Amino acid sequence: MNSLKWIGVSFVFFIAFIITAVNLKWNLGYFAYVNYIPFGDKICHFFLIGTLTYFVNILFDIRRVDLFVKPVLLGSLCVFTFISFEEASQFFLAHRNCEILDLVANYLGIYIFGFYPATKSSVVV
């Protein structure tokens, strides 16, 4: 496994940690700083989910699947599905809020960051 894949696996665990921390209301200082930045939450959604998309596509070796009539990256599709369910699950947690703008920021991150690893030759090993 090359180093980029190791970073990808680590980033997946990092995202899982963040989701767990927020769902369990762990008091992490990082989250307080995000609130001071205008649209900080949305910016973090964009970059964190976009970066997750990039690494998951690398982990899936830039594999494509046909979705209806258009080929899409399997990693992007997996992140899209996971993030959609994760955001919807916030509706059932009293201390979380399911926001459409969070979903928009997530989907933009998936869309934009999903372009970079479009070919295996663009990935530096």
C-alpha positions as CSV (number, residue, x, y, z in Angstrom):
1,M,0.0,0.0,0.0
2,N,1.5,3.3,-1.0
3,S,1.8,6.3,1.3
4,L,-1.2,8.2,-0.2
5,K,-3.4,5.2,0.6
6,W,-2.2,5.2,4.2
7,I,-3.0,8.9,4.5
8,G,-6.4,8.1,3.0
9,V,-7.1,5.4,5.6
10,S,-6.0,7.8,8.3
11,F,-8.3,10.5,7.0
12,V,-11.3,8.2,7.0
13,F,-10.6,7.5,10.7
14,F,-10.2,11.2,11.3
15,I,-13.6,11.9,9.8
16,A,-15.1,9.1,11.8
17,F,-13.6,10.6,14.9
18,I,-15.1,14.0,14.1
19,I,-18.6,12.6,13.5
20,T,-18.4,10.6,16.7
21,A,-17.2,13.6,18.7
22,V,-20.0,15.8,17.5
23,N,-22.7,13.1,18.0
24,L,-21.5,12.4,21.5
25,K,-21.1,16.1,22.4
26,W,-17.4,15.9,23.2
27,N,-16.1,19.3,24.0
28,L,-13.3,19.8,21.5
29,G,-11.8,23.3,21.3
30,Y,-11.6,23.1,17.5
31,F,-15.4,23.4,17.1
32,A,-15.5,26.7,19.0
33,Y,-13.1,28.3,16.5
34,V,-15.2,27.3,13.5
35,N,-18.1,29.3,14.9
36,Y,-16.0,32.5,14.8
37,I,-15.5,32.3,11.0
38,P,-18.3,33.5,8.8
39,F,-19.8,30.4,7.2
40,G,-17.0,28.4,9.0
41,D,-19.2,25.4,9.4
42,K,-20.0,25.3,5.7
43,I,-16.4,25.8,4.7
44,C,-15.3,22.9,6.9
45,H,-18.0,20.7,5.4
46,F,-16.8,21.6,1.9
47,F,-13.1,20.9,2.6
48,L,-13.4,17.9,4.9
49,I,-15.9,16.0,2.7
50,G,-14.1,17.1,-0.4
51,T,-10.8,15.8,1.0
52,L,-12.6,12.6,2.1
53,T,-13.9,12.1,-1.4
54,Y,-10.4,12.6,-2.9
55,F,-8.9,9.9,-0.6
56,V,-11.8,7.4,-0.9
57,N,-11.4,7.7,-4.7
58,I,-7.7,6.9,-4.3
59,L,-8.5,4.0,-2.0
60,F,-10.9,2.6,-4.6
61,D,-8.2,3.0,-7.3
62,I,-10.2,5.6,-9.2
63,R,-12.8,2.9,-10.1
64,R,-15.8,4.0,-12.1
65,V,-19.3,2.6,-12.1
66,D,-22.2,3.3,-14.4
67,L,-24.9,5.3,-12.7
68,F,-27.9,5.4,-15.0
69,V,-26.1,6.4,-18.3
70,K,-23.1,8.3,-16.8
71,P,-20.0,6.8,-15.3
72,V,-19.1,8.1,-11.9
73,L,-16.3,7.5,-9.5
74,L,-17.2,4.7,-7.0
75,G,-15.5,6.6,-4.1
76,S,-17.5,9.7,-4.8
77,L,-20.7,7.7,-4.9
78,C,-19.9,6.0,-1.6
79,V,-19.1,9.3,0.1
80,F,-22.3,10.9,-1.4
81,T,-24.4,8.1,0.0
82,F,-22.7,8.0,3.4
83,I,-22.8,11.8,3.9
84,S,-26.5,11.9,2.8
85,F,-27.4,9.4,5.5
86,E,-25.2,11.0,8.1
87,E,-26.7,14.4,7.6
88,A,-30.3,13.0,7.6
89,S,-29.5,11.1,10.8
90,Q,-28.9,14.5,12.5
91,F,-32.7,15.0,12.3
92,F,-33.1,12.4,15.0
93,L,-30.5,13.8,17.5
94,A,-31.7,16.7,19.7
95,H,-28.4,18.5,19.9
96,R,-27.7,18.3,16.1
97,N,-29.4,20.0,13.2
98,C,-30.0,18.7,9.7
99,E,-29.3,21.7,7.4
100,I,-29.7,21.8,3.7
101,L,-26.7,24.2,3.4
102,D,-24.5,21.6,5.0
103,L,-25.6,19.1,2.4
104,V,-25.0,21.7,-0.4
105,A,-21.4,22.3,1.0
106,N,-20.9,18.5,1.2
107,Y,-22.1,17.9,-2.3
108,L,-20.0,20.7,-3.7
109,G,-16.9,19.2,-2.0
110,I,-17.7,15.8,-3.5
111,Y,-18.2,17.3,-6.9
112,I,-15.1,19.5,-6.9
113,F,-12.7,17.2,-5.2
114,G,-14.0,14.2,-7.2
115,F,-12.4,15.7,-10.4
116,Y,-8.8,15.7,-9.3
117,P,-8.1,12.0,-9.2
118,A,-9.8,11.5,-12.5
119,T,-7.0,9.3,-13.9
120,K,-4.5,7.0,-12.2
121,S,-1.7,8.9,-13.8
122,S,-2.6,12.1,-11.9
123,V,-2.0,10.4,-8.6
124,V,1.5,10.7,-7.3
125,V,2.8,7.6,-5.6
